[in-house]
Amino acid sequence: SLAIPLTFDFDFYGTTYNQVNIGTNGYISFTPSVGGGLSPWQFDSTIPDATFEVKNSFLGCYHDMNNANGEGTLTYGVVGSAPYRRFVVLFDNHSLFSCTTLKSSFQMILYETLDIMDVQIIDKETCTGWNAGRAVTGIIDQSGLFAVTPPNRNTSSWTAFQEGWRF
């Protein structure tokens, strides 16, 4: 996406941001220069890694989804009142690239003042026939050298249902 205002300041790895970009493959980027560009889909390295293509980002459920087929919705907005507003992004019922009968739904939340992030995975199926089914959930800094992922959610093939993680 192009830059989206948060309407509040959010600290990510020691830098304060007031806007983000949403990547159509399941992440929120804090790097304004990526706005409107292609959302990378092919990756095979685990994070942290300086060569990982998506950096300075909250990887909600980053994997290759098919956004061109008109299935699924991507919605976002700010809810709540200052100083505890939340920026919420919902990927709902997105089909996976090359496996359009398989779906992915999850929500990503940025919390004002607290500077924490939640990902709530409703369901995330796996298309092993495309990019080996790779997906990652976590956060990665601007250099790619610092990252955090939940157990068994770094770059690999995995399925998840009714699962939540806080960063």
N, C-alpha and C positions, 0 to 999 in steps of 0.2 A: 504494500500500500504506500501511498504518499504519507507524509508526516501526519499523525493524529495527535491533537493536543490531549494531554492527560487532565488538564485543569488543576493539577497539583504537582508539586515537586516530588520526585522519586529518586532515592539514592541507590545506585547499582554499582557495586565494586568501587565505591568511593567517589563516584562522579554523580552529580545531580542532573536529572533530566526532567523536562516538562512535556516531552512528546515522544512518541514511539512509532514504529512501523510494524505492521502485521504481515508476516510471511505466510503465503497460502499453503505452505507445507507444514504448518503447525508450530510457529514460534513468534515471539515478540522481539524485535530488534531495537536496541537503543542507539543504533548508528544511523543518523539522519541521511547520510549519503546513499544508503541502499534503497531509499524510497522509490517506488515505482519500477524497480528492477526485477529481474528474473529471480524467482525463489529457487535456490539450488536444491536438487533432489538426489544426486548421487554422492554417496560418501561411504567410506569403509573404515576410517580410523576412529578409535575410541577417544574420548576426551578426558583430560586435557591434551591438546595437540595444536601446535602453532600453525599447522597446515590445514586444520579443520576450516572449511569454507564459511561457515556461519559462526561469527564471533560476536562478542558484546551482546549476548542474547539470552533470553529465557526460552528454553526449548521445551515447550509444553508437552508435545507428543510429536516430535519432528520425524516425519517420514513422507514418502512421496504419495500425495493424494491427487486425485483427478478433479481439478477445479474447472475444467473446460466443458464438462458434460452436463452442467446445469443441475446436478443433484447436490443435495446438502445446502446448508446455509452457513454463512459466517457473519455473526453479528457482534457488536461491541457497544459499550457505553459506560458512563460513569454513574454509579449509584451511591446513595448515602449522603451524609452531611459532613462538612469540614469540622474537625480535622481528621475524620476517619472515613473519607470516601474510598471507593474501590473502583478500579478500572477493570471491567470484566469483558473477556473475549470468549465467545462460544463458537466452536466448530461443531456443527450438528449434522450427523448422518452423511459425512463426506465419503464418497467411494474411493477406494485405493486405485492408484494408477495400474493398469494392466490386469486388474482383478476387480472389476466394477461391481460385482455382487457382494464384495466384502466392504464393510463400512467402518468409520471411525467417528466417535463423538467425544469431545472433552471440553473442559472449561479452564481458562487461565485467569488468575486474579492478581492484581497488583494493589497493595494496601497503602494508602496515604499515611504518613507519619510513622508507621511501623516499619516501612520499607521491607516487607516480606512478600513472598509470592507463593501462591498455591496453584497446583494443577489438580483438577478432579477429572480422572479418566472414567468416562461412562462405559465406553467399550472401544477397544482398539484391536482390530483383527490383523492378521499377518498375511501378506502376499509374498510367499517365498520365491515365486517365479520372477519377481522384479526386484532388482537391487538386493537380492538375497533376503528380502523382507526386513532390511535394517531399519531401526528406529532408535531414537534416544530421547530421554527425558532428563532435564537438568538445567544448569546455568553454566555459562562460559564467559570469561572476561574478554576484553578487547584484544589482548595479545594471544589468546588461545592457550596460555600456559597455566591458567587457573580455572578449574571447573569442578562442579559437584554433580554427581548423579546418584539416584537411589540404587540400592543393590539390584543387580540383574536388569538394569534399565539403561546401561550404556550401549553404545552402538552394537546391536545384535538383533537377531530375530526373536520377537517376543509378542505375546498376546496379553491383554489386560482387561479386566472388567471390574467396575465398582472399586476404583483404587484412587487414593489421594496422596499427594506429596507436598511438603512445605519447604521452601528455601528462604 
